Amino acid sequence: MKSEDKSNSPDWRIAQNSIAKFLSENSFDVWEERSIGNKRVDVLAKCEYKGKTFYLVFEVKHYQNVTPSVEEKFIQQLEEYVRTLILREIQRKSYNQIIEHYVFIGYLILSKDYGIFLNRRKNWRKKAYFTENTVLSKIWKRNVHFYCSSPKFIRKNLESQGISFYTQSKISDFLTRSSNNHKKPK
C-alpha cells in the first residue's frame, strides 16, 4: 500500500492491514475481508505449529465509544464467525482431527476506545453454541478461545495459546553484543 493510500484509509482499515501484515510476517496464511459461509471476517489467519493448526478470526472495531451492550454485539458477531468456521472445518476433517489438532481463536480488536479493559480473555463467558451435538460442544468448549484487546496485546495473548512468533535480529543487536564482548582491557 502506498503511503498516500494509507493516509486516505479509514483507521479501522489501517489497523486491519497492520494485523494482517504482522501475522503474515510471522508465517501465517492471511486473508483480509474473507468470506466464511455467508459471513465476512476482517482477518482470517491460519498456521500450523507443533502439530496444531491454529485458526485466528479477527474482528477490528474503531469506535469512539464502546459501551457494554455494543461490545456484547461485537462478541456475538465474532462467536458466530467462529461457529461458522468450525462447521466448515467439520465438513473437511474428522471430529477427532479437529479435537486433537485444531485451535480456533476469535479476537476482537478495539482500536480506539477499549471500554473498561485494554486486554482480556473472554472464555469465562463463552456460551454453549452446539447444545444439540455433544461432539461439536466438546470442540467449542475445549478448542475455542476468545480475546478482546487493543492491538498491542495481540502477540502476548497468542503466545499464551502456544503460538511462537519469529523475532528478527537487527544488525545493531550484533554490533552491540560484539562491541561489548571485544572491549580491550585497560
Buried (B, 14 or more C-beta within 10 A) or exposed (E): EEEEEEEEEEEBBBBBBBBBEBBBEBEBEBBBEBEBEEBEBBBBBEBEBEEBBBBBBBBBBBBEEBEEEBBEEBBEBBBBBBBBBBBEBBEEBEEEEBBEBBBBBBBBBBBBBBBEEEBBBBEEEBEEBBEEEEEBBBBBEEBBBBBBBBBEBBBEBBEEBEBEBEEEEEEEEEEEEEEEEEEEEE
